[in-house]
Amino acid sequence: MVDTTPLTQAVDHFADRLRAAPQSRLQRGAAAEALAVARELSRRAQLMEEPEREPREMPDAGMFAAADQILVAAHDLAVVVRSEDQVAEAVRLVEEARQRAGV
């Protein structure tokens, strides 16, 4: 079993920062960064789970849902991840998105 704790911690931190961010920060791109990384995590999870099927894109549920969307996507990935390298890559994606979001 792969330890997904680093991914969980990175995503929890990002989600907490998004929830605490002012609306103006979310509008200036923080929510868009969160949605983009949530979509990528979701895409990766779907490809691992059903490689023969075209991944479905996570919908944009609005800037106030961005924190929840990244949590859901990371949870889905954590369930199907197969290696520590995949976890490390996902953590890197989340951390880079958090830095770009400025939260």
All heavy atoms as an XYZ file, in Angstrom:
788
protein
N       0.850     -1.194      0.000
C       0.000      0.000      0.000
C       0.885      1.244      0.000
O       1.862      1.320      0.713
C      -0.894     -0.031      1.235
C      -1.804      1.135      1.359
S      -3.291      0.639      2.204
C      -4.449      1.604      1.338
N       0.500      2.194     -0.814
C       1.265      3.423     -0.976
C       0.824      4.439      0.076
O      -0.370      4.626      0.321
C       1.047      3.997     -2.391
C       1.770      5.302     -2.562
C       1.488      2.997     -3.441
N       1.792      5.100      0.689
C       1.505      6.131      1.683
C       1.133      7.430      0.967
O       1.967      8.047      0.304
C       2.720      6.348      2.575
C       2.485      7.406      3.643
O       1.312      7.784      3.881
O       3.482      7.868      4.235
N      -0.101      7.839      1.103
C      -0.585      9.050      0.441
C      -0.666     10.241      1.399
O      -1.199     11.289      1.035
C      -1.967      8.802     -0.200
O      -2.884      8.404      0.820
C      -1.888      7.735     -1.284
N      -0.101     10.082      2.587
C      -0.133     11.157      3.577
C       0.434     12.471      3.045
O      -0.171     13.530      3.275
C       0.603     10.729      4.862
O       0.004      9.527      5.355
C       0.544     11.797      5.927
N       1.572     12.460      2.334
C       2.080     13.743      1.825
C       1.084     14.458      0.900
O       0.948     15.680      0.959
C       3.351     13.366      1.071
C       3.778     12.064      1.671
C       2.505     11.362      2.042
N       0.374     13.701      0.094
C      -0.624     14.295     -0.793
C      -1.773     14.869      0.022
O      -2.212     16.002     -0.210
C      -1.138     13.269     -1.805
C      -2.238     13.745     -2.748
C      -1.805     14.975     -3.543
C      -2.667     12.617     -3.669
N      -2.247     14.112      0.971
C      -3.343     14.574      1.825
C      -2.959     15.856      2.548
O      -3.748     16.810      2.601
C      -3.721     13.483      2.844
O      -4.081     12.306      2.135
C      -4.866     13.919      3.733
N      -1.757     15.898      3.084
C      -1.310     17.088      3.810
C      -1.199     18.301      2.889
O      -1.625     19.398      3.253
C       0.021     16.813      4.495
C      -0.109     15.844      5.648
C       1.237     15.435      6.232
O       2.278     15.550      5.583
N       1.211     14.952      7.457
N      -0.628     18.114      1.705
C      -0.475     19.231      0.769
C      -1.834     19.771      0.332
O      -2.036     20.989      0.266
C       0.341     18.783     -0.448
N      -2.755     18.875      0.052
C      -4.077     19.296     -0.408
C      -4.867     19.932      0.730
O      -5.553     20.945      0.522
C      -4.833     18.105     -1.030
C      -6.278     18.439     -1.274
C      -4.166     17.699     -2.322
N      -4.787     19.379      1.916
C      -5.472     19.989      3.064
C      -4.977     21.413      3.291
O      -5.766     22.323      3.547
C      -5.261     19.154      4.329
C      -6.083     17.885      4.362
O      -6.998     17.725      3.533
O      -5.795     17.028      5.232
N      -3.667     21.597      3.200
C      -3.076     22.923      3.394
C      -3.586     23.899      2.322
O      -3.996     25.026      2.645
C      -1.549     22.823      3.366
C      -0.862     24.128      3.552
N      -0.897     24.831      4.736
C      -0.125     24.880      2.689
C      -0.218     25.950      4.596
N       0.259     26.005      3.361
N      -3.558     23.472      1.075
C      -4.028     24.319     -0.026
C      -5.506     24.654      0.165
O      -5.921     25.815      0.054
C      -3.783     23.615     -1.351
C      -3.961     24.465     -2.593
C      -4.150     25.833     -2.544
C      -3.917     23.869     -3.837
C      -4.292     26.601     -3.695
C      -4.063     24.618     -5.004
C      -4.260     25.983     -4.931
N      -6.314     23.667      0.481
C      -7.751     23.891      0.665
C      -8.011     24.843      1.830
O      -8.860     25.743      1.722
C      -8.471     22.563      0.883
N      -7.289     24.676      2.926
C      -7.453     25.577      4.067
C      -7.100     27.011      3.690
O      -7.800     27.954      4.074
C      -6.581     25.131      5.239
C      -7.090     23.871      5.917
O      -8.254     23.478      5.682
O      -6.309     23.266      6.686
N      -6.028     27.175      2.926
C      -5.606     28.510      2.503
C      -6.635     29.129      1.551
O      -6.908     30.324      1.611
C      -4.231     28.457      1.835
C      -3.092     27.957      2.718
C      -2.805     28.854      3.920
N      -2.484     30.197      3.539
C      -1.271     30.699      3.418
N      -0.229     29.945      3.662
N      -1.085     31.955      3.058
N      -7.211     28.306      0.680
C      -8.252     28.816     -0.222
C      -9.475     29.277      0.564
O     -10.056     30.321      0.258
C      -8.657     27.747     -1.226
C      -7.662     27.444     -2.334
C      -8.047     26.157     -3.049
C      -7.564     28.602     -3.316
N      -9.869     28.495      1.542
C     -11.050     28.857      2.341
C     -10.831     30.143      3.122
O     -11.773     30.880      3.385
C     -11.419     27.711      3.270
C     -12.018     26.542      2.541
C     -12.543     25.489      3.510
N     -13.120     24.395      2.769
C     -12.604     23.173      2.703
N     -11.512     22.877      3.365
N     -13.198     22.234      1.997
N      -9.589     30.396      3.515
C      -9.275     31.597      4.293
C      -8.995     32.811      3.404
O      -8.937     33.935      3.903
C      -8.056     31.321      5.178
N      -8.831     32.595      2.124
C      -8.488     33.688      1.204
C      -9.682     34.607      0.980
O     -10.831     34.151      0.921
C      -8.020     33.110     -0.132
N      -9.404     35.885      0.814
C     -10.502     36.807      0.486
C     -11.013     36.552     -0.927
O     -10.297     36.004     -1.777
C      -9.845     38.186      0.591
C      -8.387     37.943      0.442
C      -8.123     36.552      0.939
N     -12.233     36.952     -1.147
C     -12.853     36.767     -2.458
C     -12.015     37.389     -3.560
O     -11.878     36.813     -4.642
C     -14.257     37.359     -2.466
C     -14.982     37.157     -3.774
C     -16.428     37.644     -3.733
O     -16.962     37.913     -2.673
N     -17.038     37.758     -4.879
N     -11.405     38.517     -3.296
C     -10.596     39.180     -4.322
C      -9.423     38.306     -4.750
O      -9.073     38.268     -5.933
C     -10.092     40.534     -3.819
O      -9.280     40.366     -2.665
N      -8.807     37.586     -3.827
C      -7.693     36.699     -4.178
C      -8.204     35.531     -5.015
O      -7.561     35.107     -5.963
C      -7.005     36.199     -2.912
C      -6.048     35.080     -3.153
C      -4.562     35.303     -3.066
N      -4.051     36.562     -2.752
C      -3.245     36.846     -1.726
N      -2.894     35.889     -0.900
N      -2.776     38.037     -1.531
N      -9.355     34.997     -4.640
C      -9.940     33.901     -5.421
C     -10.219     34.364     -6.849
O      -9.935     33.648     -7.804
C     -11.224     33.393     -4.760
C     -11.077     32.745     -3.381
C     -12.456     32.423     -2.807
C     -10.199     31.513     -3.440
N     -10.746     35.576     -6.978
C     -11.068     36.117     -8.288
C      -9.820     36.411     -9.118
O      -9.866     36.341    -10.339
C     -11.888     37.405     -8.153
C     -13.287     37.163     -7.671
C     -14.024     38.445     -7.342
O     -13.447     39.406     -6.834
N     -15.321     38.453     -7.610
N      -8.723     36.733     -8.455
C      -7.488     37.060     -9.178
C      -6.717     35.819     -9.614
O      -5.610     35.928    -10.107
C      -6.588     37.949     -8.326
C      -7.053     39.375     -8.238
C      -5.978     40.291     -7.663
N      -5.343     39.800     -6.451
C      -5.684     40.142     -5.218
N      -6.674     40.970     -5.013
N      -5.031     39.662     -4.189
N      -7.269     34.663     -9.423
C      -6.618     33.485     -9.979
C      -6.415     32.313     -9.043
O      -6.101     31.222     -9.495
N      -6.581     32.508     -7.743
C      -6.359     31.401     -6.814
C      -7.344     30.264     -7.070
O      -6.958     29.086     -7.095
C      -6.459     31.881     -5.368
N      -8.607     30.607     -7.295
C      -9.610     29.571     -7.548
C      -9.351     28.871     -8.875
O      -9.503     27.648     -8.984
C     -11.015     30.177     -7.527
N      -8.920     29.620     -9.869
C      -8.618     29.021    -11.174
C      -7.440     28.054    -11.074
O      -7.453     26.986    -11.697
C      -8.321     30.108    -12.195
N      -6.432     28.404    -10.294
C      -5.289     27.503    -10.085
C      -5.741     26.224     -9.387
O      -5.320     25.124     -9.749
C      -4.197     28.181     -9.254
C      -3.378     29.175    -10.012
C      -2.519     28.567    -11.102
O      -2.226     27.354    -11.074
O      -2.133     29.315    -11.999
N      -6.594     26.371     -8.390
C      -7.094     25.196     -7.665
C      -7.907     24.302     -8.594
O      -7.749     23.078     -8.575
C      -7.935     25.632     -6.472
N      -8.761     24.908     -9.400
C      -9.559     24.111    -10.338
C      -8.665     23.402    -11.343
O      -8.876     22.223    -11.653
C     -10.585     24.984    -11.068
C     -11.427     24.268    -12.117
C     -12.231     23.123    -11.512
C     -12.343     25.269    -12.828
N      -7.653     24.087    -11.837
C      -6.753     23.472    -12.820
C      -6.044     22.255    -12.234
O      -5.969     21.199    -12.877
C      -5.741     24.494    -13.325
N      -5.546     22.372    -11.020
C      -4.848     21.226    -10.427
C      -5.853     20.141    -10.037
O      -5.554     18.954    -10.150
C      -3.926     21.640     -9.259
C      -4.678     21.913     -7.975
C      -2.858     20.578     -9.026
N      -7.048     20.520     -9.618
C      -8.079     19.516     -9.322
C      -8.421     18.726    -10.579
O      -8.554     17.495    -10.535
C      -9.331     20.184     -8.759
N      -8.538     19.424    -11.685
C      -8.830     18.745    -12.955
C      -7.703     17.788    -13.340
O      -7.952     16.688    -13.830
C      -9.055     19.765    -14.062
C     -10.419     20.417    -13.984
C     -10.610     21.466    -15.038
N     -12.005     21.889    -15.095
C     -12.430     22.972    -15.727
N     -11.565     23.745    -16.372
N     -13.704     23.275    -15.720
N      -6.467     18.203    -13.122
C      -5.333     17.343    -13.465
C      -5.283     16.110    -12.554
O      -5.044     14.994    -13.021
C      -4.020     18.119    -13.394
C      -2.795     17.293    -13.694
C      -2.790     16.618    -15.062
O      -3.515     17.048    -15.982
O      -2.045     15.628    -15.223
N      -5.496     16.304    -11.264
C      -5.510     15.165    -10.340
C      -6.644     14.207    -10.696
O      -6.471     12.983    -10.675
C      -5.633     15.639     -8.893
C      -4.487     16.487     -8.346
C      -4.793     16.925     -6.929
C      -3.151     15.768     -8.422
N      -7.790     14.769    -11.034
C      -8.935     13.952    -11.429
C      -8.640     13.172    -12.701
O      -8.950     11.983    -12.813
C     -10.158     14.856    -11.627
O     -11.246     14.125    -12.121
N      -8.028     13.844    -13.663
C      -7.668     13.187    -14.921
C      -6.722     12.013    -14.671
O      -6.922     10.923    -15.195
C      -7.005     14.198    -15.864
C      -6.707     13.658    -17.259
C      -5.877     14.644    -18.071
N      -4.501     14.712    -17.603
C      -3.563     13.795    -17.875
N      -3.855     12.753    -18.621
N      -2.333     13.928    -17.418
N      -5.739     12.238    -13.833
C      -4.783     11.167    -13.527
C      -5.464      9.992    -12.836
O      -5.183      8.833    -13.148
C      -3.645     11.701    -12.660
C      -2.722     12.618    -13.420
C      -1.685     13.255    -12.523
N      -0.893     14.191    -13.294
C       0.423     14.296    -13.231
N       1.105     13.529    -12.396
N       1.060     15.173    -13.967
N      -6.344     10.284    -11.897
C      -7.053      9.212    -11.201
C      -7.910      8.406    -12.170
O      -7.918      7.170    -12.127
C      -7.919      9.795    -10.089
N      -8.611      9.086    -13.049
C      -9.459      8.388    -14.015
C      -8.642      7.513    -14.954
O      -9.045      6.391    -15.278
C     -10.271      9.400    -14.821
C     -11.351     10.099    -14.008
C     -12.060     11.136    -14.831
O     -12.704     10.802    -15.827
N     -11.952     12.400    -14.451
N      -7.498      8.021    -15.396
C      -6.658      7.232    -16.298
C      -6.100      5.985    -15.605
O      -5.938      4.945    -16.238
C      -5.519      8.087    -16.849
C      -5.931      9.114    -17.901
C      -4.762     10.036    -18.234
C      -6.460      8.429    -19.148
N      -5.808      6.085    -14.318
C      -5.319      4.918    -13.580
C      -6.437      3.902    -13.364
O      -6.218      2.704    -13.446
C      -4.751      5.343    -12.228
C      -3.420      6.004    -12.314
S      -2.858      6.446    -10.664
C      -1.799      7.816    -11.057
N      -7.615      4.417    -13.103
C      -8.748      3.547    -12.803
C      -9.341      2.914    -14.057
O      -9.698      1.724    -14.061
C      -9.822      4.344    -12.066
C     -10.847      3.488    -11.385
C     -11.696      4.293    -10.438
O     -12.056      5.446    -10.757
O     -12.002      3.761     -9.365
N      -9.452      3.692    -15.121
C     -10.049      3.209    -16.373
C      -9.222      3.706    -17.557
O      -9.629      4.638    -18.258
C     -11.485      3.717    -16.504
C     -12.415      3.249    -15.413
C     -13.808      3.817    -15.575
O     -13.971      5.045    -15.430
O     -14.719      3.018    -15.887
N      -8.067      3.098    -17.797
C      -7.174      3.610    -18.848
C      -7.768      3.561    -20.253
O      -7.336      4.320    -21.122
C      -5.944      2.710    -18.736
C      -6.338      1.556    -17.924
C      -7.532      1.948    -17.115
N      -8.740      2.725    -20.463
C      -9.331      2.610    -21.799
C     -10.405      3.664    -22.059
O     -10.883      3.792    -23.174
C      -9.924      1.205    -22.000
C     -11.174      0.913    -21.196
C     -10.943      0.682    -19.691
O      -9.802      0.476    -19.265
O     -11.948      0.716    -18.944
N     -10.767      4.424    -21.047
C     -11.844      5.406    -21.176
C     -11.283      6.827    -21.186
O     -10.361      7.138    -20.435
C     -12.795      5.243    -20.000
C     -14.016      6.094    -20.094
C     -15.001      5.742    -19.010
N     -16.146      6.616    -19.123
C     -17.146      6.619    -18.301
N     -17.165      5.773    -17.292
N     -18.140      7.440    -18.476
N     -11.851      7.674    -22.002
C     -11.461      9.082    -22.052
C     -11.864      9.750    -20.724
O     -13.022      9.653    -20.303
C     -12.183      9.772    -23.217
C     -11.831     11.223    -23.381
C     -10.417     11.438    -23.896
O      -9.869     10.536    -24.562
O      -9.863     12.510    -23.624
N     -10.920     10.430    -20.056
C     -11.269     11.087    -18.779
C     -12.315     12.184    -18.975
O     -12.309     12.891    -19.984
C      -9.941     11.692    -18.320
C      -8.892     11.000    -19.091
C      -9.511     10.570    -20.380
N     -13.186     12.296    -18.010
C     -14.179     13.358    -18.015
C     -13.584     14.568    -17.288
O     -12.880     14.409    -16.298
C     -15.454     12.891    -17.308
C     -16.103     11.714    -18.036
C     -17.057     10.914    -17.174
N     -16.574     10.449    -15.897
C     -15.781      9.385    -15.698
N     -15.343      8.673    -16.713
N     -15.418      9.033    -14.496
N     -13.885     15.771    -17.774
C     -13.343     16.964    -17.134
C     -14.202     17.375    -15.947
O     -15.437     17.434    -16.053
C     -13.260     18.118    -18.121
C     -12.615     19.350    -17.518
C     -12.420     20.466    -18.515
O     -13.421     21.105    -18.888
O     -11.276     20.667    -18.921
N     -13.537     17.657    -14.853
C     -14.237     18.146    -13.669
C     -14.856     19.504    -14.013
O     -14.168     20.375    -14.547
C     -13.252     18.289    -12.506
C     -13.884     18.800    -11.241
S     -12.690     18.884     -9.881
C     -12.704     17.179     -9.366
N     -16.132     19.686    -13.724
C     -16.781     20.961    -14.067
C     -16.314     22.088    -13.146
O     -15.832     21.849    -12.041
C     -18.268     20.669    -13.853
C     -18.288     19.574    -12.848
C     -17.060     18.744    -13.101
N     -16.492     23.291    -13.608
C     -16.203     24.467    -12.791
C     -17.436     24.725    -11.929
O     -18.490     25.118    -12.435
C     -15.905     25.666    -13.689
C     -15.531     26.908    -12.910
O     -15.725     26.956    -11.674
O     -15.042     27.856    -13.548
N     -17.305     24.495    -10.635
C     -18.431     24.682     -9.715
C     -18.400     26.049     -9.040
O     -19.157     26.297     -8.113
C     -18.430     23.572     -8.665
N     -17.526     26.912     -9.496
C     -17.442     28.262     -8.940
C     -16.285     28.406     -7.977
O     -15.779     27.434     -7.425
N     -15.881     29.645     -7.795
C     -14.675     29.893     -7.009
C     -14.788     29.457     -5.548
O     -13.791     29.096     -4.940
C     -14.271     31.354     -7.110
C     -15.140     32.323     -6.383
S     -14.490     33.982     -6.590
C     -16.003     34.844     -6.804
N     -15.976     29.463     -5.000
C     -16.117     29.076     -3.595
C     -16.107     27.558     -3.401
O     -16.025     27.076     -2.281
C     -17.376     29.694     -2.993
C     -17.333     31.195     -3.001
C     -18.199     31.931     -3.769
C     -16.383     31.883     -2.252
C     -18.151     33.310     -3.791
C     -16.316     33.263     -2.268
C     -17.204     33.989     -3.036
N     -16.178     26.813     -4.486
C     -16.120     25.348     -4.412
C     -14.728     24.808     -4.730
O     -14.498     23.597     -4.623
C     -17.131     24.747     -5.380
N     -13.798     25.675     -5.079
C     -12.467     25.233     -5.503
C     -11.771     24.388     -4.444
O     -11.143     23.373     -4.769
C     -11.606     26.434     -5.872
N     -11.870     24.767     -3.176
C     -11.218     24.006     -2.105
C     -11.792     22.592     -2.033
O     -11.043     21.610     -1.907
C     -11.383     24.718     -0.765
N     -13.100     22.475     -2.135
C     -13.733     21.152     -2.095
C     -13.364     20.325     -3.323
O     -13.138     19.117     -3.219
C     -15.253     21.285     -1.994
C     -15.686     21.885     -0.669
O     -14.975     21.683      0.341
O     -16.731     22.551     -0.641
N     -13.283     20.975     -4.464
C     -12.963     20.229     -5.688
C     -11.554     19.649     -5.632
O     -11.330     18.518     -6.049
C     -13.135     21.128     -6.919
C     -14.602     21.360     -7.234
C     -14.800     22.148     -8.499
O     -14.518     23.340     -8.553
N     -15.280     21.479     -9.529
N     -10.610     20.399     -5.103
C      -9.260     19.867     -5.018
C      -9.190     18.727     -4.003
O      -8.484     17.741     -4.206
C      -8.220     20.975     -4.733
C      -6.814     20.441     -5.007
C      -8.325     21.531     -3.366
C      -5.739     21.486     -4.971
N      -9.952     18.819     -2.933
C      -9.988     17.728     -1.950
C     -10.574     16.453     -2.553
O     -10.040     15.359     -2.355
C     -10.791     18.148     -0.719
C     -10.120     19.148      0.209
C     -11.119     19.672      1.227
C      -8.912     18.533      0.894
N     -11.652     16.584     -3.280
C     -12.293     15.416     -3.901
C     -11.354     14.771     -4.920
O     -11.169     13.554     -4.938
C     -13.628     15.817     -4.569
C     -14.156     14.712     -5.471
C     -14.658     16.172     -3.510
N     -10.735     15.594     -5.752
C      -9.833     15.062     -6.779
C      -8.642     14.346     -6.154
O      -8.239     13.269     -6.611
C      -9.360     16.185     -7.686
N      -8.076     14.931     -5.111
C      -6.935     14.303     -4.448
C      -7.340     13.002     -3.762
O      -6.590     12.020     -3.784
C      -6.318     15.263     -3.438
N      -8.525     12.970     -3.177
C      -9.003     11.737     -2.557
C      -9.165     10.643     -3.600
O      -8.754      9.499     -3.393
C     -10.328     11.974     -1.831
C     -10.873     10.728     -1.226
N     -11.756      9.910     -1.884
C     -10.632     10.144     -0.030
C     -12.049      8.874     -1.119
N     -11.382      8.987      0.003
N      -9.755     10.990     -4.728
C      -9.931     10.016     -5.805
C      -8.580      9.469     -6.271
O      -8.437      8.269     -6.500
C     -10.666     10.637     -6.992
C     -12.132     10.898     -6.716
O     -12.655     10.423     -5.682
O     -12.770     11.587     -7.539
N      -7.599     10.347     -6.389
C      -6.266      9.914     -6.806
C      -5.624      9.036     -5.736
O      -5.013      8.009     -6.050
C      -5.381     11.119     -7.117
C      -3.974     10.803     -7.616
C      -4.019     10.004     -8.916
C      -3.175     12.083     -7.797
N      -5.767      9.410     -4.482
C      -5.163      8.643     -3.388
C      -5.678      7.208     -3.342
O      -4.951      6.291     -2.963
C      -5.425      9.339     -2.050
N      -6.899      7.000     -3.766
C      -7.488      5.662     -3.750
C      -6.848      4.755     -4.800
O      -6.722      3.552     -4.585
C      -9.023      5.745     -3.972
C      -9.624      4.379     -4.188
C      -9.689      6.433     -2.787
N      -6.412      5.323     -5.915
C      -5.922      4.491     -7.024
C      -4.426      4.604     -7.289
O      -3.897      3.868     -8.121
C      -6.692      4.792     -8.331
C      -8.157      4.446     -8.182
C      -6.497      6.229     -8.775
N      -3.740      5.500     -6.601
C      -2.320      5.708     -6.850
C      -1.548      4.409     -6.603
O      -1.895      3.615     -5.731
C      -1.790      6.891     -6.004
C      -1.630      6.524     -4.546
C      -0.517      7.435     -6.560
N      -0.493      4.198     -7.417
C       0.217      2.922     -7.381
C       1.651      3.004     -6.885
O       2.275      1.971     -6.658
C       0.212      2.305     -8.773
C      -1.168      1.972     -9.265
C      -1.135      1.326    -10.644
N      -2.486      1.129    -11.116
C      -2.994      1.721    -12.180
N      -2.270      2.534    -12.907
N      -4.239      1.493    -12.541
N       2.200      4.225     -6.789
C       3.598      4.316     -6.395
C       3.878      5.598     -5.619
O       3.139      6.577     -5.724
C       4.510      4.262     -7.628
O       4.430      5.483     -8.351
N       4.977      5.564     -4.885
C       5.422      6.752     -4.149
C       5.779      7.871     -5.130
O       5.583      9.044     -4.826
C       6.640      6.400     -3.281
C       6.372      5.356     -2.210
C       5.448      5.831     -1.108
O       5.452      7.040     -0.790
O       4.709      4.983     -0.575
N       6.292      7.503     -6.292
C       6.626      8.512     -7.302
C       5.387      9.254     -7.777
O       5.435     10.471     -8.000
C       7.334      7.870     -8.501
C       8.745      7.425     -8.183
O       9.316      7.891     -7.168
O       9.282      6.602     -8.950
N       4.279      8.546     -7.932
C       3.026      9.191     -8.349
C       2.529     10.136     -7.265
O       2.017     11.213     -7.561
C       1.969      8.141     -8.681
C       2.278      7.380     -9.952
C       1.343      6.212    -10.173
O       0.810      5.620     -9.233
N       1.141      5.868    -11.439
N       2.694      9.730     -6.018
C       2.308     10.606     -4.901
C       3.184     11.854     -4.909
O       2.677     12.978     -4.802
C       2.418      9.869     -3.548
C       2.205     10.838     -2.384
C       1.423      8.726     -3.472
N       4.483     11.672     -5.055
C       5.410     12.806     -5.055
C       5.109     13.772     -6.205
O       5.157     14.997     -6.027
C       6.849     12.306     -5.144
N       4.782     13.243     -7.364
C       4.447     14.087     -8.507
C       3.163     14.873     -8.235
O       3.060     16.065     -8.550
C       4.295     13.246     -9.777
C       3.855     14.006    -10.995
C       4.832     15.068    -11.487
O       5.988     15.091    -11.050
O       4.417     15.898    -12.319
N       2.178     14.233     -7.636
C       0.927     14.921     -7.309
C       1.166     16.015     -6.271
O       0.616     17.118     -6.387
C      -0.108     13.922     -6.809
N       1.992     15.735     -5.287
C       2.329     16.749     -4.271
C       3.002     17.942     -4.946
O       2.685     19.091     -4.649
C       3.215     16.147     -3.163
C       3.780     17.246     -2.262
C       2.439     15.130     -2.346
N       3.920     17.668     -5.856
C       4.606     18.744     -6.571
C       3.603     19.608     -7.333
O       3.663     20.835     -7.279
C       5.646     18.169     -7.535
C       6.465     19.242     -8.245
C       7.366     18.664     -9.317
N       6.624     18.047    -10.416
C       6.005     18.716    -11.387
N       6.001     20.024    -11.392
N       5.370     18.069    -12.358
N       2.651     18.975     -8.013
C       1.629     19.723     -8.754
C       0.809     20.616     -7.821
O       0.529     21.773     -8.137
C       0.702     18.763     -9.497
C       1.285     18.000    -10.666
C       0.279     16.975    -11.176
C       1.694     18.939    -11.776
N       0.424     20.064     -6.688
C      -0.393     20.816     -5.723
C       0.403     21.991     -5.162
O      -0.100     23.119     -5.088
C      -0.891     19.889     -4.590
C      -1.526     20.691     -3.465
C      -1.871     18.865     -5.149
N       1.652     21.747     -4.783
C       2.477     22.815     -4.213
C       2.738     23.920     -5.226
O       2.698     25.108     -4.886
C       3.795     22.249     -3.682
C       3.636     21.446     -2.407
C       3.073     22.266     -1.257
O       3.433     23.469     -1.119
O       2.261     21.733     -0.495
N       3.002     23.563     -6.457
C       3.221     24.572     -7.495
C       1.962     25.402     -7.738
O       2.029     26.622     -7.899
C       3.688     23.919     -8.789
C       5.110     23.396     -8.718
C       5.535     22.627     -9.955
O       4.701     22.416    -10.870
O       6.708     22.216    -10.005
N       0.813     24.745     -7.737
C      -0.456     25.464     -7.933
C      -0.723     26.396     -6.757
O      -1.175     27.534     -6.953
C      -1.607     24.470     -8.103
N      -0.433     25.938     -5.551
C      -0.630     26.785     -4.363
C       0.258     28.022     -4.441
O      -0.196     29.143     -4.163
C      -0.352     26.008     -3.081
C      -0.673     26.810     -1.819
C      -0.255     26.093     -0.560
N       1.162     25.782     -0.548
C       2.126     26.677     -0.292
N       1.834     27.928     -0.060
N       3.384     26.307     -0.291
N       1.487     27.831     -4.855
C       2.393     28.988     -4.973
C       1.908     29.952     -6.047
O       1.912     31.182     -5.836
C       3.809     28.505     -5.277
C       4.446     27.823     -4.086
C       5.793     27.212     -4.425
O       6.262     27.275     -5.565
N       6.422     26.581     -3.444
N       1.482     29.427     -7.186
C       0.962     30.309     -8.245
C      -0.299     31.031     -7.795
O      -0.550     32.172     -8.177
C       0.663     29.513     -9.517
C       1.891     29.105    -10.299
C       1.548     28.546    -11.665
N       0.629     27.421    -11.617
C       0.972     26.146    -11.517
N       2.256     25.808    -11.446
N       0.062     25.197    -11.500
N      -1.097     30.354     -6.950
C      -2.336     30.948     -6.447
C      -2.056     32.057     -5.426
O      -2.915     32.899     -5.164
C      -3.215     29.868     -5.819
N      -0.879     32.030     -4.851
C      -0.523     33.059     -3.872
C      -1.208     32.896     -2.540
O      -1.437     33.867     -1.826
N      -1.513     31.665     -2.199
C      -2.134     31.407     -0.896
C      -1.279     30.480     -0.059
O      -0.436     29.798     -0.526
C      -3.562     30.838     -1.009
C      -4.486     31.848     -1.646
C      -3.594     29.535     -1.760
